Amino acid sequence: MLAEKFFLVLETIRSHASDDKPSGSRSSPVVTDPVAPIPIKPPSEKQIKTPS
């Protein structure tokens, strides 16, 4: 009996996980635009300290 309930829960989770449309407010947000990359500049030689 417990195993049957376990499989019912698994089937329910699988069916909701394969839904195309998010339902309710608990769903994760959908990304519509990619985030623009932020350029990273390496430090100049003046900023790099060498051990003396």
Protein Blocks (a to p, Z undefined) as FASTA:
>chain_A
ZZmmmmmmmmmmmmmmmpmbdgdjkbccddfbdcdddddddddfklpccdZZ
